[in-house]
Amino acid sequence: MRQYDEETHEYLILEKMNADEVALNGDEAETVMTYHEELPSPDIIAEEVKRSGFDTFEVTHIIETIKRYQV
């Protein structure tokens, strides 16, 4: 077996929600997730979140590495 290929993908997930709704309903709560290569500052994101009718947001930074092998 030998590795013949590898690629890496990096992206951010912005998730907007209302904290009280998440506390009451858990996974059933309404959330909006969007995928991005870059995000503005947390202050700018906070303004967008408020305009969207939410009060909480979280940012997840994902780095995926895919390795392919030939057998």
Protein Blocks (a to p, Z undefined) as FASTA:
>chain_A
ZZfbdcdddddddddddfklmmmnmmmpccdddddfbdcdfklmmmmmmmnopabdcddd
dddddddddZZ
